[in-house]
Amino acid sequence: MTHPFARAGRELVPGHWFGSAAVLALGCALALTVVGFGHGVPLAIAVFAAIAAVALWNSPLRATGHVPLDSVRSRADSNSEKAVVVLWRPGCAYSSALRRRAAREGLEVHWVNIWRDEDAYELCRSINRGSEETPTAMVLDPRVGGPVVIPASVPGIREATVTRSLQSRAVRRR
């Protein structure tokens, strides 16, 4: 199965806009209700702006933290080191929570947006039996044929990064 981006010849998939469009429609209805009850246009504009920000946050336009999977693989191959990768998608509350916790811990993780990277999309679906389940965490090791799936949690990522840093220190000492 090919990724919808490749079939449509574009970067953004129309089907992934439903949630953002629904939130935006709810914002319009809420703003009109606020005006209808006589609370004033400034309050309605503020409500609509807040809802629009939520819709944008959950839309496929949010590209923060995306690293192409091919570049992570090539970096791991050239350095002969493991790379910890988390496959994520905009609007996934679990991915956002994991990202915040990993940042707080200072963990070195490559974040790959499956809605912007066809290879990552296909990999995510193959790992999760056809589902776009995110976050999906893995270790890319050039010495192992394929990715090694790890728990998508801070302890799982911490263990993978600690193991990687210990191995790289051992290689440097030799």
C-alpha positions in Angstrom: 0.0 0.0 0.0 1.4 3.4 -0.9 1.1 6.4 1.3 -1.7 8.8 0.4 0.8 11.6 -0.1 2.4 9.6 -3.0 -0.9 8.8 -4.6 -2.2 12.4 -4.5 1.2 13.9 -5.5 1.0 16.3 -2.6 2.4 16.7 0.8 -0.8 17.0 2.8 -3.4 14.3 3.1 -7.0 15.6 2.8 -8.3 12.9 5.2 -6.1 14.1 8.1 -7.8 17.5 8.1 -11.1 16.2 9.4 -10.3 16.7 13.1 -8.9 20.3 12.5 -11.9 21.2 10.3 -14.3 19.9 12.9 -12.6 21.9 15.7 -12.7 25.0 13.5 -16.4 24.5 12.7 -17.0 24.2 16.5 -15.1 27.4 17.0 -17.3 29.2 14.5 -20.5 27.9 16.1 -19.2 28.9 19.5 -18.2 32.4 18.4 -21.6 32.9 16.8 -23.3 31.7 20.0 -21.3 34.1 22.0 -22.4 37.0 19.7 -26.0 35.7 19.7 -26.2 35.9 23.5 -25.0 39.5 23.4 -21.6 39.0 24.9 -19.9 41.1 22.2 -17.7 40.7 19.2 -14.3 41.0 21.0 -15.1 38.0 23.2 -16.3 36.1 20.1 -13.0 36.9 18.3 -11.0 35.8 21.3 -12.9 32.5 21.5 -12.5 31.9 17.8 -8.8 32.7 17.9 -8.3 30.2 20.7 -10.2 27.5 18.9 -8.3 28.3 15.6 -5.0 27.9 17.5 -6.1 24.4 18.7 -7.2 23.5 15.2 -3.8 24.6 13.8 -1.9 22.7 16.5 -3.7 19.5 15.5 -3.4 20.0 11.8 -1.0 18.4 9.4 0.6 21.9 8.9 2.4 21.5 12.2 5.8 20.5 11.2 7.8 21.0 14.3 10.3 18.4 15.2 10.3 16.6 11.9 13.5 14.9 10.8 13.3 12.8 7.6 13.7 9.1 8.3 16.3 8.7 5.5 18.6 11.4 7.0 18.5 9.6 10.4 19.3 6.3 8.8 22.2 7.8 6.8 23.6 9.5 9.9 23.4 6.3 11.9 25.0 4.4 9.0 27.9 6.9 8.6 28.6 7.1 12.3 28.0 3.3 12.9 25.9 4.2 15.9 22.4 3.6 17.0 19.8 6.3 16.6 16.6 6.5 18.8 13.6 7.4 16.6 10.1 8.2 17.6 7.4 8.1 14.9 4.7 10.7 15.7 1.9 12.6 14.1 0.2 16.0 14.8 -2.8 15.8 17.1 -1.6 12.7 19.0 -1.8 13.5 22.7 0.4 10.6 23.6 3.2 11.8 21.2 3.0 15.3 22.6 3.2 14.1 26.2 6.2 11.8 25.3 7.9 14.7 23.5 7.5 17.0 26.6 8.8 14.4 29.0 11.7 13.4 26.7 12.7 17.1 26.4 12.5 17.5 30.1 14.8 14.6 30.6 17.2 15.8 27.9 17.0 12.6 25.9 18.5 12.5 22.4 15.6 11.5 20.1 14.9 12.0 16.4 11.2 12.9 15.9 9.8 11.8 12.6 6.4 13.0 11.5 4.6 10.1 9.7 2.3 12.5 7.9 5.2 14.2 6.3 7.5 11.2 5.5 6.2 8.4 3.3 8.9 5.9 4.5 8.1 6.6 8.1 4.4 6.2 7.4 5.0 2.8 5.8 7.4 1.7 8.6 4.8 2.8 11.3 2.1 0.8 9.5 4.3 -2.3 9.1 5.3 -2.2 12.8 1.7 -1.6 14.1 0.0 -4.2 11.8 -1.5 -1.6 9.4 -2.3 1.1 12.1 -1.0 4.6 12.3 -0.5 4.1 16.1 1.8 6.7 17.5 4.1 7.2 19.3 6.1 4.3 18.0 9.7 4.3 19.3 12.6 2.3 17.8 16.3 2.1 17.6 17.9 2.2 14.2 21.2 0.2 14.5 23.3 -0.3 11.3 24.6 -3.6 12.7 21.1 -5.0 12.9 19.0 -5.5 9.8 15.8 -3.6 10.7 14.6 -1.3 13.4 14.3 -2.6 17.0 11.0 -1.5 18.5 11.4 -0.2 22.1 8.7 1.0 24.6 7.4 4.4 23.7 8.1 5.8 27.1 10.8 7.9 28.8 12.3 4.9 30.6 12.4 2.9 27.3 14.0 5.7 25.4 16.4 6.5 28.3 17.5 2.9 28.4 18.1 2.9 24.7 20.1 6.2 24.7 22.1 5.1 27.8 23.0 1.9 26.1 24.0 3.8 23.0 26.1 6.3 24.8 27.9 3.6 26.8 28.7 1.7 23.6 30.0 4.8 21.8 32.3 5.6 24.8 33.6 2.1 24.7 34.4 2.4 21.0 36.2 5.8 21.5 38.4 4.3 24.3 39.6 1.5 21.9 
